[in-house]
């Protein structure tokens, strides 16, 4: 059994990557036309591999996990209680399983995959591959008119609607990992290959139109390799890396903007140069303002925001900010528990990064940073990516060793 654990761990990492990037895979061919849901298949595979992984390793938990895990447990319990006074019973029943049932499983999955070396490396490698595939499929689909960004009125039903947020997020996450490989590479050939991959991903993120993904890619490319260099003791290189990345990005964007022919059709550049981002900024400000004005001690209960905002019973309408949603639907109690859970996860990541292998810390940062940024401008508390990423962040306080060995 022990000899098989690395292979099972690698398979679990692959399943975890498909689970986390399932939305991106479903937005491009051939997975967009698949008869089965990629996300559900990946979730089932990861769950099937979780038990043998837990049994095949000796797990040691650091005391830094105590407060964040207590916050998670309290948040799950509070959301169950808050459902009792939600103004939308059907909405609460829809969201509760994602928060209180799927949330703990995804958190545990992130803890295990992040702590087990073979799982984490497979997870990072597969995430990088998925990002490259998504970027290539997106470029091909747009070039051949097989994809319609954001959908179009009266469009051919056989065409695929590209969810630009998840596609862009997958590409941006892969770019951070590619930049990390560039910093770690030895030899000019390897460096050139990873530099080309990073540049290709940076170009691909300009296609879907997501400004958040564009910003996340910039942060990942600048910060993830710098973190690895810093943890390796190469402090001067760590400080120079973000400046060099920003300079190269500015030069590339300037070249694109000066060439109207090349800039045409790049949806992200169009939204960046649009004063209101196509009306999205105003809508988000309206959502946030409405949410802030209704916050109280006990909260509205799960699913309470759409009803309060006069948007009916529409799941797609939420405050588009994890913290604000926790404050609005869970009240001051819910926000305090959310802050203990997710804020505690951030503190664990920062505190434990210098105490683990630099590659492990940098790969976890590359996988967590994009989701951490996304939850502050989109998604809701039931989003699987947020709980999985929280588990990855907390995994730096977990060590996985061979049975019979002392924990690290």
C-alpha positions as CSV (number, residue, x, y, z in Angstrom):
1,X,0.0,0.0,0.0
2,X,2.8,2.4,1.0
3,X,4.6,1.9,-2.3
4,X,1.4,2.8,-4.3
5,X,0.8,6.0,-2.4
6,X,3.0,8.3,-4.7
7,X,1.1,7.0,-7.8
8,X,-2.3,7.5,-6.1
9,X,-1.2,10.9,-4.8
10,X,-0.2,12.0,-8.4
11,X,-3.6,10.8,-9.7
12,X,-5.3,12.8,-6.9
13,X,-3.4,15.9,-7.9
14,X,-4.5,15.5,-11.5
15,X,-8.1,15.1,-10.4
16,X,-7.7,18.2,-8.1
17,X,-6.5,20.3,-11.0
18,X,-9.4,19.2,-13.2
19,X,-11.8,20.0,-10.4
20,X,-10.4,23.4,-9.8
21,X,-10.2,24.3,-13.5
22,X,-13.4,22.4,-14.5
23,X,-15.2,25.6,-15.4
24,X,-12.4,26.6,-17.8
25,X,-12.3,23.2,-19.4
26,X,-16.1,23.3,-19.9
27,X,-15.9,26.6,-21.7
28,X,-13.7,25.4,-24.6
29,X,-13.9,22.4,-27.0
30,X,-13.8,19.5,-26.9
31,X,-14.9,19.4,-23.2
32,X,-17.7,22.0,-23.9
33,X,-19.5,19.3,-25.9
34,X,-18.8,16.4,-23.5
35,X,-21.9,14.5,-22.4
36,X,-20.6,14.3,-18.9
37,X,-19.7,17.1,-16.5
38,X,-15.9,17.3,-16.2
39,X,-16.2,18.9,-12.7
40,X,-18.3,16.1,-11.3
41,X,-16.0,13.4,-12.8
42,X,-13.0,15.1,-11.3
43,X,-14.7,15.5,-7.9
44,X,-15.7,11.8,-7.8
45,X,-12.1,10.7,-8.7
46,X,-10.6,13.0,-6.1
47,X,-12.9,11.7,-3.4
48,X,-12.2,8.1,-4.4
49,X,-8.5,8.7,-4.0
50,X,-8.8,10.7,-0.7
51,X,-9.3,7.8,1.6
52,X,-6.2,5.7,0.5
53,X,-4.1,8.9,0.7
54,X,-5.2,9.6,4.2
55,X,-4.5,6.0,5.2
56,X,-1.2,5.8,3.4
57,X,0.6,8.7,5.1
58,X,1.4,9.9,8.6
59,X,-0.2,13.3,8.9
60,X,1.1,15.9,11.4
61,X,-0.9,19.1,12.0
62,X,0.8,22.3,13.2
63,X,-1.0,24.2,15.9
64,X,-1.3,27.2,13.5
65,X,-4.3,25.4,12.0
66,X,-6.3,25.7,15.2
67,X,-7.9,29.1,14.8
68,X,-8.6,28.9,11.0
69,X,-10.2,25.5,11.3
70,X,-12.3,26.7,14.3
71,X,-13.4,29.6,12.1
72,X,-14.4,27.3,9.3
73,X,-16.3,25.0,11.7
74,X,-18.1,28.0,13.2
75,X,-18.9,29.5,9.8
76,X,-20.4,26.2,8.5
77,X,-22.5,25.9,11.7
78,X,-23.6,29.5,11.6
79,X,-24.8,29.3,8.0
80,X,-27.0,26.3,9.0
81,X,-28.5,28.3,11.8
82,X,-28.9,31.5,9.7
83,X,-30.9,29.5,7.1
84,X,-33.7,29.5,9.7
85,X,-34.4,33.3,9.1
86,X,-33.4,33.5,5.4
87,X,-36.2,35.3,3.3
88,X,-35.6,32.8,0.5
89,X,-36.0,29.2,1.8
90,X,-35.3,27.6,-1.6
91,X,-32.2,29.7,-2.1
92,X,-30.9,28.8,1.4
93,X,-31.6,25.1,0.7
94,X,-29.7,25.5,-2.6
95,X,-26.6,27.1,-1.1
96,X,-26.3,25.3,2.2
97,X,-25.0,22.0,0.8
98,X,-22.3,23.9,-1.1
99,X,-21.1,25.7,2.0
100,X,-21.7,23.3,4.9
101,X,-21.4,19.9,3.1
102,X,-19.1,20.4,0.0
103,X,-17.0,23.1,1.8
104,X,-15.5,20.7,4.5
105,X,-14.7,18.1,1.8
106,X,-13.0,20.5,-0.5
107,X,-11.1,22.0,2.4
108,X,-9.8,18.6,3.4
109,X,-9.0,17.8,-0.2
110,X,-6.9,21.0,-0.5
111,X,-5.1,20.2,2.8
112,X,-4.2,16.7,1.6
113,X,-3.1,17.6,-1.9
114,X,-1.1,20.6,-0.8
115,X,0.7,18.7,1.9
116,X,1.6,15.6,-0.1
117,X,4.5,16.3,-2.4
118,X,3.5,14.1,-5.3
119,X,0.0,15.4,-5.2
120,X,1.0,19.0,-5.1
121,X,3.5,18.7,-8.0
122,X,0.9,16.9,-10.1
123,X,-1.7,19.5,-9.2
124,X,0.7,22.3,-10.2
125,X,1.8,20.6,-13.4
126,X,-1.7,19.7,-14.5
127,X,-2.9,23.3,-13.7
128,X,-0.2,24.6,-15.9
129,X,-1.1,22.2,-18.7
130,X,-4.8,23.1,-18.4
131,X,-4.0,26.8,-18.6
132,X,-1.9,26.3,-21.8
133,X,-4.6,24.1,-23.3
134,X,-7.4,26.6,-22.5
135,X,-5.4,29.5,-24.0
136,X,-4.7,27.5,-27.2
137,X,-8.3,26.3,-27.5
138,X,-9.6,29.8,-26.9
139,X,-7.4,31.3,-29.5
140,X,-8.3,28.6,-32.0
141,X,-12.0,28.9,-31.3
142,X,-12.0,32.6,-31.8
143,X,-10.0,32.4,-34.9
144,X,-12.3,29.8,-36.5
145,X,-15.5,31.5,-35.2
146,X,-16.3,28.4,-33.1
147,X,-16.7,30.4,-29.9
148,X,-18.8,33.4,-29.0
149,X,-17.4,35.4,-26.1
150,X,-20.2,36.1,-23.6
151,X,-22.8,34.7,-25.9
152,X,-24.8,36.7,-28.5
153,X,-28.5,37.3,-29.1
154,X,-29.8,34.8,-31.6
155,X,-26.6,32.9,-31.8
156,X,-26.3,29.4,-33.3
157,X,-27.1,27.1,-30.4
158,X,-24.3,24.8,-31.5
159,X,-21.8,27.5,-30.7
160,X,-20.2,27.6,-27.3
161,X,-20.6,30.4,-24.8
162,X,-17.2,31.1,-23.3
163,X,-17.2,32.0,-19.6
164,X,-14.4,34.6,-19.8
165,X,-13.9,34.7,-16.1
166,X,-13.1,31.1,-15.5
167,X,-11.1,30.7,-18.7
168,X,-9.1,33.8,-17.9
169,X,-8.5,32.6,-14.4
170,X,-7.1,29.3,-15.6
171,X,-4.8,31.0,-18.0
172,X,-3.6,33.5,-15.3
173,X,-2.9,30.8,-12.8
174,X,-0.9,28.8,-15.4
175,X,1.1,32.0,-16.1
176,X,2.2,32.3,-12.5
177,X,3.3,28.7,-12.5
178,X,5.1,29.1,-15.8
179,X,7.0,32.1,-14.5
180,X,7.9,30.1,-11.4
181,X,9.4,27.4,-13.7
182,X,11.3,30.2,-15.5
183,X,12.9,31.3,-12.3
184,X,13.7,27.8,-11.3
185,X,15.0,26.8,-14.8
186,X,18.7,26.0,-15.4
187,X,20.2,26.4,-18.8
188,X,19.3,28.8,-21.5
189,X,17.1,26.4,-23.5
190,X,14.9,25.7,-20.5
191,X,14.7,29.4,-19.6
192,X,13.8,30.3,-23.2
193,X,11.0,27.6,-23.3
194,X,9.5,28.8,-20.0
195,X,9.8,32.4,-21.0
196,X,7.9,31.6,-24.3
197,X,5.2,29.8,-22.4
198,X,4.8,32.7,-20.0
199,X,4.6,35.2,-22.8
200,X,2.0,32.9,-24.7
201,X,-0.2,32.8,-21.6
202,X,0.1,36.5,-21.1
203,X,-1.1,37.0,-24.7
204,X,-3.9,34.5,-24.3
205,X,-5.3,36.2,-21.2
206,X,-6.0,39.3,-23.5
207,X,-8.5,37.3,-25.5
208,X,-11.5,36.5,-23.0
209,X,-12.0,40.1,-21.7
210,X,-11.6,39.5,-18.0
211,X,-9.7,42.4,-16.4
212,X,-9.5,40.6,-13.1
213,X,-7.6,37.7,-14.8
214,X,-5.3,40.2,-16.4
215,X,-4.5,41.7,-13.1
216,X,-4.1,38.3,-11.4
217,X,-1.7,37.2,-14.2
218,X,0.4,40.3,-13.5
219,X,0.5,39.6,-9.8
220,X,1.3,36.0,-10.3
221,X,4.1,36.5,-12.7
222,X,5.6,39.2,-10.5
223,X,5.2,37.8,-7.1
224,X,5.4,34.0,-7.3
225,X,8.9,33.8,-8.7
226,X,10.0,36.6,-6.4
227,X,8.7,34.6,-3.4
228,X,10.7,31.6,-4.5
229,X,13.9,33.6,-5.0
230,X,13.4,35.3,-1.6
231,X,12.9,32.0,0.2
232,X,16.1,30.7,-1.5
233,X,18.0,33.6,0.0
234,X,18.4,35.4,-3.3
235,X,17.1,38.7,-2.0
236,X,18.4,41.1,-4.7
237,X,17.0,38.9,-7.5
238,X,13.7,38.7,-5.6
239,X,13.4,42.5,-5.5
240,X,14.4,43.0,-9.1
241,X,12.1,40.4,-10.5
242,X,8.8,42.3,-10.1
243,X,10.3,45.5,-11.5
244,X,11.6,43.6,-14.5
245,X,8.3,41.9,-15.1
246,X,6.4,45.2,-14.8
247,X,8.7,46.9,-17.3
248,X,8.4,44.1,-19.8
249,X,4.6,44.1,-19.4
250,X,4.4,47.8,-19.9
251,X,6.5,47.7,-23.1
252,X,4.4,44.8,-24.5
253,X,1.1,46.6,-23.8
254,X,2.4,49.9,-25.2
255,X,3.4,48.0,-28.4
256,X,0.0,46.5,-28.7
257,X,-1.9,49.7,-28.0
258,X,0.2,51.6,-30.6
259,X,-0.7,49.0,-33.2
260,X,-4.5,49.2,-33.7
261,X,-4.5,46.2,-36.0
262,X,-3.0,43.9,-33.4
263,X,-5.1,45.3,-30.6
264,X,-8.3,44.8,-32.5
265,X,-10.2,41.8,-31.2
266,X,-8.4,41.6,-27.9
267,X,-11.4,41.9,-25.6
268,X,-9.4,42.5,-22.4
269,X,-7.6,45.5,-23.9
270,X,-11.0,46.9,-25.0
271,X,-12.4,46.6,-21.5
272,X,-9.2,48.1,-20.0
273,X,-9.5,51.2,-22.1
274,X,-13.3,51.5,-21.6
275,X,-14.0,54.0,-18.9
276,X,-16.6,51.9,-17.1
277,X,-15.6,48.5,-18.3
278,X,-18.8,48.0,-20.3
279,X,-20.9,49.0,-17.3
280,X,-19.6,46.2,-15.1
281,X,-17.9,48.6,-12.6
282,X,-21.1,50.5,-12.0
283,X,-23.1,47.3,-11.5
284,X,-20.5,46.1,-8.9
285,X,-20.5,49.4,-7.1
286,X,-24.3,49.2,-6.9
287,X,-24.2,45.6,-5.5
288,X,-21.6,46.6,-2.9
289,X,-23.5,49.7,-1.8
290,X,-26.7,47.8,-1.5
291,X,-25.0,45.1,0.5
292,X,-23.2,47.5,2.9
293,X,-26.5,49.3,3.6
294,X,-28.2,46.1,4.8
295,X,-25.5,44.6,7.0
296,X,-26.5,43.8,10.6
297,X,-25.6,41.7,13.6
298,X,-27.3,38.4,12.6
299,X,-27.4,38.8,8.8
300,X,-30.1,38.1,6.3
301,X,-29.4,34.4,6.1
302,X,-28.1,32.4,3.1
303,X,-29.6,33.6,-0.2
304,X,-31.0,36.7,1.3
305,X,-29.2,39.2,-0.8
306,X,-31.1,38.8,-4.2
307,X,-34.5,39.2,-2.5
308,X,-33.3,42.3,-0.6
309,X,-31.8,43.9,-3.7
310,X,-35.1,43.4,-5.6
311,X,-33.6,41.0,-8.0
312,X,-36.0,38.2,-7.3
313,X,-34.8,34.7,-6.6
314,X,-31.8,34.6,-8.9
315,X,-28.8,32.7,-7.8
316,X,-26.5,34.7,-10.1
317,X,-27.0,37.8,-8.1
318,X,-24.7,38.0,-5.1
319,X,-22.5,40.8,-3.6
320,X,-19.5,39.7,-5.7
321,X,-17.2,39.9,-2.6
322,X,-16.7,37.1,-0.2
323,X,-16.2,39.3,2.9
324,X,-19.2,41.5,2.1
325,X,-21.4,38.5,1.5
326,X,-20.3,37.0,4.8
327,X,-21.2,40.3,6.5
328,X,-24.5,40.7,4.7
329,X,-25.9,37.2,4.9
330,X,-24.1,36.1,8.1
331,X,-24.1,39.4,10.0
332,X,-21.3,40.6,12.2
333,X,-21.0,37.0,13.6
334,X,-20.7,35.5,10.1
335,X,-18.1,38.1,9.1
336,X,-16.0,37.5,12.2
337,X,-16.0,33.7,11.5
338,X,-15.2,34.3,7.8
339,X,-12.3,36.5,8.8
340,X,-11.0,33.9,11.2
341,X,-11.2,31.2,8.5
342,X,-10.0,33.0,5.4
343,X,-7.9,35.7,7.0
344,X,-6.4,33.0,9.2
345,X,-5.6,31.0,6.0
346,X,-3.7,34.0,4.7
347,X,-1.7,34.4,7.9
348,X,-0.9,30.6,7.9
349,X,0.4,30.9,4.4
350,X,2.6,33.8,5.2
351,X,3.9,32.5,8.5
352,X,4.6,28.9,7.3
353,X,6.1,29.8,3.8
354,X,9.6,30.3,5.3
355,X,9.4,27.0,7.2
356,X,8.7,24.7,4.2
357,X,10.6,23.9,1.0
358,X,10.7,27.0,-1.2
359,X,9.2,25.2,-4.2
360,X,6.3,24.0,-2.1
361,X,5.6,27.4,-0.7
362,X,5.8,29.1,-4.2
363,X,3.6,26.5,-5.9
364,X,0.9,26.9,-3.2
365,X,1.1,30.6,-3.5
366,X,0.7,30.4,-7.3
367,X,-2.4,28.2,-6.8
368,X,-4.0,30.2,-4.0
369,X,-3.3,33.8,-5.1
370,X,-5.6,33.8,-8.2
371,X,-8.5,32.5,-6.2
372,X,-7.9,34.8,-3.3
373,X,-8.1,37.8,-5.7
374,X,-11.1,36.5,-7.5
375,X,-13.3,36.0,-4.4
376,X,-13.0,39.7,-3.6
377,X,-14.6,40.7,-6.9
378,X,-16.7,37.7,-7.8
379,X,-18.1,34.3,-6.7
380,X,-20.1,33.5,-3.6
381,X,-19.5,31.5,-0.4
382,X,-20.6,28.3,-2.1
383,X,-17.9,28.4,-4.7
384,X,-15.8,25.2,-4.6
385,X,-12.6,27.0,-5.7
386,X,-12.5,29.2,-2.6
387,X,-12.7,26.3,-0.1
388,X,-10.2,24.2,-2.1
389,X,-7.8,27.2,-2.2
390,X,-8.2,27.7,1.5
391,X,-7.2,24.1,2.1
392,X,-4.1,24.6,0.0
393,X,-3.1,27.6,2.0
394,X,-3.6,25.8,5.3
395,X,-1.7,22.8,3.9
396,X,1.6,24.6,4.6
397,X,0.9,23.8,8.3
398,X,0.5,20.1,7.5
399,X,3.3,17.5,6.9
400,X,2.9,14.2,5.3
401,X,5.4,11.5,6.0
402,X,5.9,7.8,5.6
403,X,4.2,5.5,8.1
404,X,6.4,4.9,11.0
405,X,8.5,8.1,10.4
406,X,8.4,11.1,12.7
407,X,6.6,14.1,11.4
408,X,8.5,17.2,10.2
